[in-house]
Amino acid sequence: MPVEFLGIAATHDGSETHPRSGASFDKEYTLKLARAHEDHGWDRVLFAYGSGSPDPAPAAAYIAARLDKLQLLLAHRPNVSYPTFAAKTFATLDRISDGRLTVHFITGGSDREQGREGDTLTKDQRYSRTREYIEIVKRIWTTHEPFDHEGEHYRFHDFVSDVFPVQQPRPDVSFGGSSDAAYAAGAAEADIYCLWGEPLARTAEQIEAVKAAARAAGRTTPPRIQVAFRPIIAPTEELAWEKAHRTVAAINARKEQGDTVAGRGRGAPENTGSRRLLAIADAGERYDRALWTPTAAATGGAGNSNALVGTPETVAQALLDYYDLGVDILSARGYDLLGDAVDFGRHVIPLVREEVAKRDAARAALAGDGAEDGARRPVGAGR
């Protein structure tokens, strides 16, 4: 199956290593970064969500109206709007983009961050709400007759939308998390399950947990798996590792200045995913072919923060190791968002796509040989 690449649709040029140079929503930079992804082989970009950040939905619409091929992954927190309203927003955006939308639902891993926008539910209650929310949105996208809903978190009557997605029967839904509650909700409802980059063995364990939760929910086909990394590449291994250490030094320097963008503001993380990243970092700095954990340690396990370090060839082979585990969506973003998107697109994506095509061709040939052998074998032979 062809591999897909997800980048980031940032609205300004700042990152953990350096402050932004302009406004939080810089139209010119937002378009320039998105166009760099479209021009360099990326499949889609993520419009992330933060309590005080620019609204990702109109930002996604802005890009959709100006680019022709790049697909859009829109992050959305259920606490910020009613599902009837959100479903219409998503359908309208799918119309604007001619069917290029996927929606990523965020349950929320920090009580403090959720509380900034008035969300006071517990973590388990948030997962229950997200699951109900996704069910409602999917029904609205696919139902042309008025219906009522009486649930734990939402109640409405006689609702029917007058705007439907281009994609049929509906856009894909993605979901992430590393707790048992996350596996249960996401594996039941999501088309794509998102994980942060961990060592291969631990990623394999998470994939099996998602598959088990999907079976428990009665699904015969589990969600596709996406894994996210922070690639640090250079022409030689020595230069890549020098760059990696400069990156961590820059993150730590910003933290020392009290900049919370560079790392977690206060206390230990509440969410399971971040705690997993910190535990992995505590146990060692380097894993497998190229995984490096000091970037996660420096940021307090904040989001996608484990790095893959090396030449383009090394990083491509590391990504293929994850593909061979069953990961077919690879998420990546560097610390120089624009420059790294271009470099990764030029030097890493083609290598991975070429090797995936070879693997797919080999599997197809093997399957064809098996079919021919079966056709030549007399009925009952080998029994």
Buried (B, 14 or more C-beta within 10 A) or exposed (E): EEBBBBBBBBBBBBBBBBEBEEEEBBEEBBBEBBBBBBBBBBBBBBBBBEBEBBEBBEBBBBBBEEBEEBBBBBBBBBBBBEBBEBBBBBBBBBBBBEEBBBBBBBBBBBBEBBBEEEBEBEBEBBBBBBBBBBBBBBBBBEBEEEEEBEBEBBEBEEBEBEBBBBBEEBBBBBBBBBBEBBBBBBBBBBBBBBBBBBBBEBBBEBBEBBBBBBEEBEBEEBBBBBBBBBBBBBEEBEEBBEBBEEBBEBBBEBBEEEBEBBBBBEEEBBBBBBBBBBEBBEEEEEBBBBBBBBBBBBBBBBBBBBBBBBBBEBBBBBBBBBBEBBBBBBBBBBBBBBEBBBBBBEBBBBBBBEBBEEBEEEEEEEEEEEEEEEEEEEEEEEE
